[in-house]
Amino acid sequence: MNSDVVREVVFYGKHFRYFYQVLNKKTRLKVDWTINLLETVEHVPEKYFKHLSGTEGLYEIRVEFESNIYRIFSFFDAGKLIIAINGFQKKTSKTPKSEIDKALKIKKQYFNEK
């Protein structure tokens, strides 16, 4: 890990990659910027990273770009290691239960494979 890195973000499985590949270049740059923020800033503002209430250890990386809102689900493993798992474009004010269920399933799979 680089000495400027406060925590590390890694991507698990294919779900994030599929989400990322369909984004346009400018949106991908904003996602990259947000992930870099998570890795290099000690106290990340809730605007960019927030625990998802009602879940056990599930967080959302929050990206806003050109009036669009994107969420990338993640969780912690081994202290300061963030595992990013799946993302989606948020179109309603409330996070869809189906997306949360999908993230929890991937999280469980991660720990079962570990």
C-alpha positions in Angstrom: 0.0 0.0 0.0 1.3 3.5 -0.9 2.2 5.7 2.2 -0.5 8.3 1.1 -3.2 5.6 1.3 -5.4 5.7 4.4 -7.4 2.7 3.3 -7.5 0.5 0.2 -10.5 -0.1 -2.1 -10.6 -3.4 -4.0 -13.2 -4.8 -6.3 -14.8 -8.2 -5.8 -16.4 -10.2 -8.6 -17.7 -9.1 -11.9 -20.7 -6.9 -10.8 -18.7 -3.7 -10.3 -16.8 -4.2 -13.6 -20.1 -4.6 -15.5 -21.5 -1.4 -13.9 -18.3 0.6 -14.5 -18.0 -0.5 -18.2 -21.3 1.0 -19.2 -20.6 4.4 -17.7 -19.4 7.1 -20.0 -15.8 8.3 -19.7 -16.6 11.5 -17.7 -18.7 9.5 -15.2 -16.0 6.9 -14.8 -13.5 9.7 -14.0 -15.9 10.9 -11.3 -16.1 7.3 -9.9 -12.3 7.1 -10.0 -12.0 10.5 -8.2 -14.4 9.3 -5.5 -12.6 6.1 -4.9 -9.3 8.0 -4.7 -10.9 10.2 -2.1 -11.8 7.1 0.0 -8.3 5.8 -0.2 -6.5 9.1 0.7 -8.7 11.1 3.1 -8.8 10.1 6.7 -12.3 11.5 7.4 -14.4 11.0 4.3 -17.6 13.2 4.2 -20.9 11.3 4.4 -21.7 12.9 1.0 -19.3 10.4 -0.6 -19.4 7.4 1.8 -22.2 6.3 4.1 -23.2 3.3 6.2 -26.5 2.0 4.8 -28.9 2.1 7.8 -30.7 -1.1 8.5 -27.9 -3.3 7.2 -25.1 -5.0 9.0 -21.9 -3.4 7.7 -23.0 -2.4 4.2 -21.8 1.0 2.9 -22.5 3.0 -0.2 -19.9 4.9 -2.1 -21.9 7.9 -3.3 -21.2 9.5 -6.7 -23.1 12.4 -8.2 -22.4 13.6 -11.7 -24.4 15.7 -14.2 -27.7 15.4 -12.3 -27.2 11.6 -12.0 -26.7 9.7 -8.8 -24.8 6.4 -8.6 -24.2 4.1 -5.7 -21.6 1.5 -5.3 -22.1 -1.0 -2.4 -19.2 -1.9 -0.3 -18.1 -3.3 3.1 -15.0 -3.5 5.2 -12.7 -6.4 5.6 -9.5 -6.6 7.6 -9.7 -3.1 9.1 -9.1 -0.5 6.5 -9.8 -2.7 3.4 -13.0 -1.7 1.6 -14.5 -4.3 -0.7 -16.5 -2.7 -3.5 -19.0 -5.1 -5.0 -21.8 -3.7 -7.2 -23.1 -0.4 -8.4 -26.2 1.0 -10.0 -27.7 4.3 -11.0 -30.1 5.6 -8.4 -33.4 6.8 -9.9 -35.5 7.1 -6.8 -35.0 8.7 -3.4 -35.0 5.4 -1.6 -32.4 2.7 -2.4 -34.3 -0.3 -4.0 -34.6 -3.3 -1.7 -33.6 -5.6 -4.6 -30.2 -3.8 -4.9 -29.6 -4.1 -1.1 -30.5 -7.8 -1.2 -28.1 -8.3 -4.1 -25.3 -6.5 -2.3 -25.9 -8.6 0.9 -25.8 -11.8 -1.2 -22.5 -10.8 -2.8 -21.1 -9.8 0.6 -22.0 -13.3 2.0 -20.5 -15.0 -1.0 -17.2 -13.0 -0.5 -16.8 -14.1 3.1 -17.8 -17.7 2.3 -15.1 -17.8 -0.4 -12.5 -16.2 1.8 
